């Protein structure tokens, strides 16, 4: 039976591998590591890059935490008083060039044990892309790569998890998606008719796809020209990213509710972001085109 120690060790190796690949692709930036311990149990390794050649600010975080599950989380999960163990890798990268997209990935494992000794476990995660400027060819490439990963494990995964991402990464108060979506999945356990080992293999494939996908965009888009207009738009789109992460993101809420390390949880925020009152892009501009593409249910393949 696959145990949490093996899963945890693999997540640590994934963090190592992704950091090395990103540093090589950036060619200038390096990750600074902070090891931390959680008062309630467990800890992690936060790795942050700032002022890279391509990555202006990015984090690749590993954590493995345990302890008593907060009452509000227990209720939300439909559980009684329980202890928990949670481990995974979480990544957000904010590039300097507005033509390079923001990317997020999270892969995680969670298990609980109740007072009566009963236990439950599941995997979750996903990858989504938030371009400052939506390039439809780039969007198709991104989604085709994710579909390829999903199809290796189940032909129904991509459509199911794409819809889940469209619904999850949605800024309700703006009536727009955060970006072009991707895949999102949660509560993946034996109830899906697959073994723990099979589900872990899928999570591993998702995690291993991250670096090749993003380094493709780093190489392709990082030398594109931009000016002050594009930087202004980048800061506004980063503002939307902040709104989602602080208002709607469940991972942020879980981390804060379980007394996680604040600096690691808020690592996802960009170095600068702007909010402009009643901003409206010029009609038919590239900015207006991007806004027109930020809607649910778009078939990118």
C-alpha positions as CSV (number, residue, x, y, z in Angstrom):
1,X,0.0,0.0,0.0
2,X,1.3,3.4,-1.0
3,X,2.1,5.4,2.2
4,X,2.3,9.1,2.9
5,X,6.1,8.9,3.4
6,X,6.7,7.8,-0.2
7,X,4.3,10.4,-1.5
8,X,6.1,13.1,0.6
9,X,9.5,12.1,-0.6
10,X,8.4,12.3,-4.2
11,X,7.0,15.7,-3.8
12,X,10.4,16.9,-2.3
13,X,12.1,15.4,-5.4
14,X,9.7,17.2,-7.7
15,X,10.5,20.5,-6.0
16,X,14.2,19.9,-6.5
17,X,13.7,19.0,-10.2
18,X,11.5,21.9,-11.1
19,X,13.8,24.4,-9.4
20,X,16.8,23.1,-11.3
21,X,14.9,23.3,-14.7
22,X,13.6,26.8,-14.0
23,X,17.1,28.1,-13.0
24,X,18.6,26.7,-16.2
25,X,15.9,28.2,-18.3
26,X,16.1,31.6,-16.6
27,X,19.9,31.7,-16.9
28,X,20.3,34.3,-14.2
29,X,18.0,33.9,-11.2
30,X,18.5,31.4,-8.4
31,X,16.1,30.1,-5.7
32,X,16.6,31.2,-2.1
33,X,15.4,28.5,0.3
34,X,13.8,29.0,3.7
35,X,13.2,25.9,5.8
36,X,10.4,26.4,8.2
37,X,8.5,24.5,10.9
38,X,4.8,24.7,11.8
39,X,4.0,25.1,15.4
40,X,1.1,22.6,15.1
41,X,3.2,20.0,13.3
42,X,5.3,19.6,10.2
43,X,7.0,22.2,8.1
44,X,8.3,22.8,4.6
45,X,10.8,24.4,2.2
46,X,9.9,27.7,0.6
47,X,12.0,28.5,-2.4
48,X,11.7,32.0,-4.0
49,X,13.4,33.5,-7.0
50,X,13.5,37.3,-7.5
51,X,15.0,39.5,-10.2
52,X,15.8,36.7,-12.6
53,X,16.3,37.3,-16.3
54,X,12.8,36.1,-17.1
55,X,11.2,35.3,-13.7
56,X,10.7,38.6,-11.8
57,X,9.3,36.8,-8.8
58,X,8.4,33.1,-8.4
59,X,8.1,30.5,-5.7
60,X,8.3,26.7,-5.7
61,X,7.1,25.5,-2.3
62,X,7.1,22.1,-0.6
63,X,5.2,21.4,2.6
64,X,4.3,18.5,4.8
65,X,2.1,19.5,7.7
66,X,0.0,17.7,10.3
67,X,-2.0,18.2,13.4
68,X,-5.5,18.8,14.6
69,X,-7.9,19.8,11.8
70,X,-9.6,23.1,12.5
71,X,-13.3,22.9,13.3
72,X,-14.4,25.1,10.4
73,X,-12.4,22.9,7.9
74,X,-13.7,19.7,9.5
75,X,-17.3,20.9,8.9
76,X,-16.5,22.0,5.4
77,X,-15.1,18.6,4.6
78,X,-18.0,16.8,6.3
79,X,-15.8,15.3,9.0
80,X,-15.9,15.1,12.7
81,X,-13.0,15.9,15.0
82,X,-9.9,14.7,13.1
83,X,-6.2,14.9,12.7
84,X,-4.7,15.5,9.3
85,X,-1.6,15.2,7.2
86,X,-1.2,17.3,4.1
87,X,1.8,17.4,1.7
88,X,2.4,18.8,-1.8
89,X,4.1,21.3,-4.0
90,X,2.7,24.7,-5.0
91,X,4.1,27.0,-7.6
92,X,3.4,30.5,-8.9
93,X,5.7,32.3,-11.3
94,X,5.4,36.0,-12.3
95,X,7.6,36.9,-15.3
96,X,9.1,40.3,-16.0
97,X,8.1,40.4,-19.7
98,X,4.3,40.9,-20.1
99,X,4.4,38.6,-23.1
100,X,5.3,35.6,-20.8
101,X,2.3,34.3,-18.9
102,X,1.8,33.8,-15.2
103,X,1.6,30.1,-14.3
104,X,0.3,28.2,-11.3
105,X,0.6,24.6,-10.3
106,X,-0.4,22.7,-7.2
107,X,-0.2,18.9,-6.6
108,X,-1.1,17.6,-3.2
109,X,-2.1,14.7,-1.0
110,X,-4.3,14.9,2.1
111,X,-5.4,12.4,4.7
112,X,-7.4,12.5,7.9
113,X,-8.0,10.2,10.8
114,X,-11.0,10.6,13.1
115,X,-11.3,9.8,16.8
116,X,-12.9,6.4,16.0
117,X,-9.9,5.4,13.9
118,X,-11.5,5.8,10.5
119,X,-9.5,7.5,7.9
120,X,-9.8,9.0,4.5
121,X,-7.4,10.2,1.8
122,X,-7.3,12.0,-1.5
123,X,-5.2,13.7,-4.1
124,X,-5.8,17.1,-5.7
125,X,-4.1,19.6,-7.9
126,X,-3.9,21.1,-11.3
127,X,-2.1,23.6,-13.6
128,X,-3.5,26.8,-15.0
129,X,-2.1,29.6,-17.2
130,X,-2.8,33.4,-16.8
131,X,-1.4,35.3,-19.8
132,X,-1.4,39.0,-19.6
133,X,-2.1,38.9,-23.3
134,X,-3.9,35.9,-24.6
135,X,-2.2,34.4,-27.6
136,X,-4.6,31.8,-29.0
137,X,-1.8,29.6,-30.4
138,X,-0.1,29.6,-27.0
139,X,-3.4,28.7,-25.4
140,X,-3.9,25.8,-27.8
141,X,-0.4,24.5,-27.1
142,X,-0.9,24.7,-23.4
143,X,-4.2,22.8,-23.4
144,X,-2.9,20.2,-25.9
145,X,-0.1,19.4,-23.5
146,X,-2.4,19.0,-20.6
147,X,-4.8,16.8,-22.6
148,X,-1.8,14.6,-23.5
149,X,-1.0,14.2,-19.8
150,X,-4.6,13.4,-18.9
151,X,-5.2,11.0,-21.8
152,X,-2.3,8.8,-20.6
153,X,-4.3,8.0,-17.5
154,X,-8.0,8.4,-18.4
155,X,-9.7,9.6,-21.6
156,X,-12.3,11.4,-19.6
157,X,-10.0,13.4,-17.4
158,X,-9.2,16.4,-19.6
159,X,-12.8,17.5,-20.3
160,X,-13.8,17.0,-16.7
161,X,-10.8,18.7,-15.2
162,X,-10.8,21.5,-17.7
163,X,-14.4,22.4,-16.8
164,X,-13.5,22.2,-13.1
165,X,-10.7,24.7,-13.8
166,X,-12.9,27.0,-15.7
167,X,-15.4,27.0,-12.8
168,X,-12.7,27.3,-10.1
169,X,-10.4,29.9,-11.5
170,X,-13.3,32.4,-12.0
171,X,-13.4,35.9,-10.6
172,X,-17.1,36.1,-9.8
173,X,-17.1,39.7,-8.9
174,X,-15.5,40.6,-12.3
175,X,-17.4,38.0,-14.3
176,X,-14.2,36.8,-16.0
177,X,-11.9,33.9,-15.7
178,X,-8.5,34.4,-14.1
179,X,-6.8,33.3,-17.3
180,X,-7.2,30.6,-19.9
181,X,-7.7,27.9,-17.3
182,X,-6.1,24.5,-17.5
183,X,-7.0,21.5,-15.4
184,X,-8.1,21.3,-11.7
185,X,-9.1,18.3,-9.7
186,X,-9.7,17.5,-6.0
187,X,-10.9,14.7,-3.7
188,X,-9.5,12.0,-6.0
189,X,-9.6,8.7,-4.1
190,X,-10.7,5.1,-4.5
191,X,-14.3,6.2,-5.1
192,X,-13.2,7.1,-8.7
193,X,-12.7,3.4,-9.3
194,X,-8.9,3.7,-9.4
195,X,-6.3,2.6,-7.0
196,X,-4.2,4.9,-4.9
197,X,-1.2,4.0,-6.9
198,X,-3.0,4.8,-10.2
199,X,-4.1,8.2,-8.9
200,X,-0.6,9.0,-7.6
201,X,0.8,8.1,-11.0
202,X,-1.6,10.7,-12.6
203,X,-0.5,13.4,-10.0
204,X,3.1,12.6,-10.8
205,X,2.5,13.0,-14.6
206,X,0.9,16.4,-13.9
207,X,3.8,17.5,-11.7
208,X,6.4,16.4,-14.2
209,X,4.7,18.2,-17.1
210,X,5.1,21.6,-15.4
211,X,8.7,22.5,-16.2
212,X,8.7,21.4,-19.9
213,X,5.4,23.4,-20.5
214,X,6.6,26.6,-18.8
215,X,10.2,26.6,-20.0
216,X,8.7,26.4,-23.5
217,X,6.9,29.8,-22.9
218,X,10.0,31.2,-21.2
219,X,12.1,30.5,-24.3
220,X,9.5,31.5,-26.8
221,X,8.1,34.7,-25.4
222,X,10.8,36.2,-23.1
223,X,12.5,38.2,-25.9
224,X,9.3,39.8,-27.3
225,X,9.4,43.6,-27.2
226,X,7.1,45.5,-24.9
227,X,6.8,49.1,-23.6
228,X,5.1,51.1,-20.9
229,X,1.6,50.4,-22.2
230,X,2.2,46.6,-21.9
231,X,3.7,47.1,-18.4
232,X,0.6,49.1,-17.3
233,X,-1.6,46.3,-18.5
234,X,0.5,43.7,-16.8
235,X,0.1,45.4,-13.5
236,X,-3.6,45.6,-13.9
237,X,-3.8,41.9,-14.8
238,X,-1.7,41.1,-11.8
239,X,-4.3,43.0,-9.7
240,X,-6.9,40.6,-10.9
241,X,-4.6,37.8,-9.9
242,X,-4.4,39.2,-6.4
243,X,-8.1,39.6,-6.2
244,X,-8.7,35.9,-7.0
245,X,-6.0,34.6,-4.6
246,X,-7.1,36.7,-1.6
247,X,-10.9,36.4,-2.2
248,X,-11.6,33.1,-3.8
249,X,-8.7,30.7,-3.6
250,X,-9.3,27.8,-1.3
251,X,-5.6,26.9,-0.9
252,X,-4.9,30.4,0.5
253,X,-7.8,30.0,3.0
254,X,-6.7,26.5,4.0
255,X,-3.1,27.6,4.6
256,X,-4.2,30.5,6.8
257,X,-6.8,28.4,8.6
258,X,-4.3,25.8,9.5
259,X,-1.7,28.3,10.7
260,X,0.6,27.8,7.8
261,X,3.6,30.0,7.2
262,X,2.2,33.3,6.0
263,X,5.1,34.3,3.8
264,X,4.9,31.0,2.0
265,X,1.1,31.2,1.5
266,X,1.3,34.7,0.1
267,X,4.3,33.9,-2.1
268,X,1.8,33.7,-4.9
269,X,1.3,37.5,-5.0
270,X,3.2,39.5,-7.6
271,X,5.9,42.0,-6.9
272,X,3.7,44.9,-8.1
273,X,0.1,45.2,-9.0
274,X,-2.2,48.1,-9.8
275,X,-5.9,48.9,-9.6
276,X,-7.3,51.7,-11.8
277,X,-10.8,53.0,-11.2
278,X,-13.3,52.2,-14.0
279,X,-10.5,51.1,-16.4
280,X,-11.7,50.3,-19.9
281,X,-9.4,49.2,-22.7
282,X,-9.4,50.9,-26.0
283,X,-11.9,49.2,-28.3
284,X,-10.2,46.6,-30.7
285,X,-6.9,46.8,-28.8
286,X,-4.9,43.8,-27.8
287,X,-6.0,44.5,-24.2
288,X,-9.7,44.4,-25.3
289,X,-9.1,41.2,-27.2
290,X,-7.7,39.5,-24.1
291,X,-10.6,40.6,-22.0
292,X,-13.0,39.1,-24.6
293,X,-11.3,35.7,-24.3
294,X,-11.5,35.4,-20.5
295,X,-14.7,33.4,-20.4
296,X,-15.7,29.9,-19.3
297,X,-16.1,27.0,-21.6
298,X,-13.8,28.0,-24.4
299,X,-12.6,25.1,-26.4
300,X,-8.9,25.8,-26.9
301,X,-8.2,22.5,-28.7
